[in-house]
Amino acid sequence: MDTTHNTVPTETPEALAEAGERAFATGDYAKAIRLFQQAGEGYRAQGNLLKAAEMENNRGVACRQAGQREEAEAAFRTAQMAFVRLGDRSREAQALGNLGGLYAEWGKAEEAVACLRQAAHIFQELGDRQRAGETLCALGVFYFKRGRRQEALAAYEAGVLLLEHPTGPQKTLRRLLKLRRRLGIGPFPELPS
C-alpha cells in the first residue's frame, strides 16, 4: 500500500520563512504575515529565540505594508524587547527603526522621533555608519515633512555625512556640505537632543 499520499508534510521554520519572504515580495501580505508567524512559532519550539524574534520583526513589516498598524506596532515592540533580552543591539536598532517608520506614517511624531533617534544612536555605538546614516536621513525627511526645517537639515546632514554608500545625489550633497565646512560657511545646525 502506498502511504505517501497519507502523510502530512511538516514545514520547517526555514521553509516557512522563505515562503513568507516570497509572499511578501509578491505583495501577498496576509500570507506573509501568516507564514512569518508560523515560522516564528517553529523557531520558538526549536529554542531558536533569535530567529523567532526576526520572524516577529518580519511579521511587523508585513503588517505595516498591509495597513495593520496596531498589529505592526505590537510585532515590532515584541521583536525589539526580544532583541534586548538576547543582547542583539543591531537587531534591536532595526526593530526601533521599523517602529519609528511606522509611527511616522501614523502621525505619532514624538514616538517616531524617539524611536528613530534611539535606533541611530545604537547604530552609531556599534560603528554601523551606513545604518546610522540611513536612520538619520529618514529622521531628516520626517522633520522636513512636519515643517521642522532646521531639525530636518541637521538630521539629514548628519546622516549624509555618515553614509558609507550614498546615492548619487547624496554624494553631491556630501561634497557640498564638506566644502561649506572647509570654507567656514554656516550655519552648522546641531542635531537636536
matplotlib code that plots the C-alpha trace (Angstrom):
import matplotlib.pyplot as plt

x = [0.0, 1.3, 1.2, 3.0, -0.3, -1.5, 1.4, 1.1, 4.2, 5.5, 7.2, 10.5, 10.7, 13.3, 10.9, 8.1, 10.3, 11.4, 7.8, 6.9, 9.6, 8.3, 4.7, 5.9, 7.9, 4.8, 2.6, 0.6, 1.0, -1.8, 0.0, 3.4, 2.0, 0.7, 3.9, 6.2, 4.0, 4.2, 8.0, 8.4, 6.4, 8.6, 11.8, 10.5, 9.7, 13.3, 14.6, 16.0, 14.7, 16.8, 15.2, 11.8, 12.3, 13.5, 10.2, 8.2, 10.0, 9.3, 5.7, 5.6, 6.9, 4.3, 1.5, 2.7, 2.5, -1.0, -2.1, -2.5, -0.8, -1.7, -0.5, 2.7, 3.3, 2.8, 5.1, 7.9, 7.7, 7.7, 10.7, 12.6, 12.1, 13.3, 16.4, 17.1, 16.8, 19.1, 21.6, 21.4, 21.8, 21.9, 18.6, 17.2, 18.0, 16.5, 13.2, 13.3, 13.8, 10.9, 8.8, 9.9, 8.9, 5.5, 4.9, 6.0, 3.4, 0.8, 1.4, 2.8, 5.6, 7.1, 7.2, 8.7, 11.4, 12.2, 12.5, 14.5, 16.9, 17.4, 18.0, 20.5, 22.3, 22.6, 23.9, 26.5, 27.5, 28.0, 30.0, 27.4, 27.8, 25.6, 22.5, 23.1, 23.2, 20.1, 18.2, 19.3, 18.3, 14.9, 14.6, 15.5, 12.9, 10.3, 11.2, 11.0, 7.5, 6.5, 7.8, 10.7, 13.3, 16.3, 16.0, 15.5, 18.7, 20.7, 19.5, 19.8, 23.2, 24.5, 23.0, 24.6, 28.0, 27.8, 26.7, 29.2, 27.3, 25.4, 23.3, 24.5, 22.6, 23.7, 27.3, 26.9, 25.3, 28.0, 30.7, 28.8, 28.5, 32.2, 33.1, 30.9, 32.5, 36.1, 35.2, 33.7, 30.3, 27.5, 25.2, 26.1, 23.0, 23.4, 21.3, 18.7, 18.9]
y = [0.0, 3.5, 5.7, 8.7, 10.5, 9.9, 11.7, 15.3, 17.3, 19.5, 22.6, 23.6, 27.2, 27.9, 26.8, 28.9, 31.9, 31.6, 31.2, 34.3, 36.3, 35.1, 36.1, 39.5, 40.1, 39.5, 41.7, 38.9, 40.4, 38.4, 35.2, 36.6, 37.5, 34.0, 32.4, 34.6, 33.8, 30.1, 30.3, 32.2, 29.5, 26.8, 28.6, 29.1, 25.4, 24.7, 27.1, 29.5, 32.7, 35.0, 33.6, 33.7, 37.4, 38.0, 36.4, 38.7, 41.7, 40.4, 39.9, 43.6, 44.8, 42.7, 44.0, 47.6, 47.0, 45.5, 48.7, 46.8, 49.4, 48.1, 44.6, 46.0, 48.1, 45.0, 42.9, 45.5, 46.0, 42.3, 41.8, 44.8, 43.5, 40.0, 41.5, 43.5, 40.3, 38.5, 41.3, 41.8, 45.6, 45.7, 44.0, 46.0, 49.1, 47.7, 47.0, 50.5, 51.9, 50.0, 51.2, 54.8, 54.5, 53.1, 55.9, 58.5, 57.1, 57.0, 60.7, 59.9, 62.4, 62.1, 58.3, 58.4, 60.8, 58.9, 55.5, 56.9, 58.8, 55.7, 53.5, 55.9, 56.2, 52.4, 52.0, 54.7, 53.0, 49.8, 51.6, 50.9, 54.2, 53.1, 52.2, 55.2, 57.5, 55.9, 56.3, 60.0, 60.7, 59.1, 61.3, 64.4, 63.6, 63.1, 66.5, 68.2, 66.8, 68.2, 71.7, 71.5, 72.7, 73.4, 69.9, 68.4, 69.9, 68.9, 65.3, 64.8, 66.5, 64.2, 61.2, 62.0, 62.6, 59.1, 57.1, 54.7, 54.0, 57.3, 57.6, 59.9, 63.0, 62.2, 62.2, 65.6, 66.9, 65.5, 67.2, 70.5, 70.1, 69.3, 72.2, 74.5, 73.3, 73.8, 77.3, 78.1, 79.0, 78.4, 77.9, 74.5, 73.2, 70.8, 67.7, 68.4, 66.3]
z = [0.0, -1.0, 2.1, 0.6, 0.0, 3.6, 5.2, 6.2, 5.4, 8.2, 7.1, 8.7, 10.1, 7.4, 4.6, 6.2, 6.5, 2.8, 1.7, 3.8, 2.0, -1.4, -0.4, 0.8, -2.4, -4.4, -2.2, -0.6, 2.8, 4.5, 3.5, 4.5, 8.0, 8.5, 7.3, 9.4, 12.4, 11.8, 11.2, 14.5, 16.3, 14.8, 15.8, 19.3, 19.5, 18.5, 21.1, 18.5, 20.1, 17.9, 14.7, 16.3, 17.1, 13.5, 12.3, 14.6, 13.1, 9.6, 10.6, 11.7, 8.3, 6.6, 8.9, 8.2, 4.5, 4.9, 6.8, 10.1, 12.3, 15.7, 14.8, 13.3, 16.4, 18.7, 16.5, 16.4, 20.1, 20.8, 18.5, 20.0, 23.5, 22.5, 20.9, 24.1, 26.2, 23.7, 23.7, 20.0, 19.7, 15.9, 15.5, 18.4, 16.5, 13.3, 15.2, 16.6, 13.1, 11.8, 14.7, 14.1, 10.5, 11.5, 13.9, 11.3, 8.9, 11.7, 12.6, 16.0, 15.9, 19.4, 19.2, 15.7, 16.7, 19.9, 18.1, 15.1, 17.3, 19.6, 16.6, 15.1, 18.4, 18.8, 15.2, 15.9, 19.1, 17.1, 14.4, 11.7, 9.9, 7.0, 9.0, 11.4, 8.4, 6.8, 10.0, 10.4, 6.8, 7.5, 10.6, 8.5, 5.9, 8.7, 10.2, 6.8, 6.2, 9.6, 8.7, 11.1, 8.6, 11.0, 12.6, 9.2, 7.9, 11.0, 10.9, 7.1, 7.1, 9.9, 8.1, 4.7, 6.3, 7.9, 4.9, 3.5, 0.4, -0.5, -3.6, -6.4, -5.2, -1.6, -2.8, -4.4, -1.2, 0.9, -1.2, -0.9, 2.9, 3.3, 1.2, 3.2, 6.4, 5.0, 3.9, 7.3, 5.8, 8.2, 9.8, 11.1, 12.8, 15.6, 15.8, 18.4, 21.6]

ax = plt.figure().add_subplot(projection="3d")
ax.plot(x, y, z, "-o")
ax.set_aspect("equal")
plt.show()
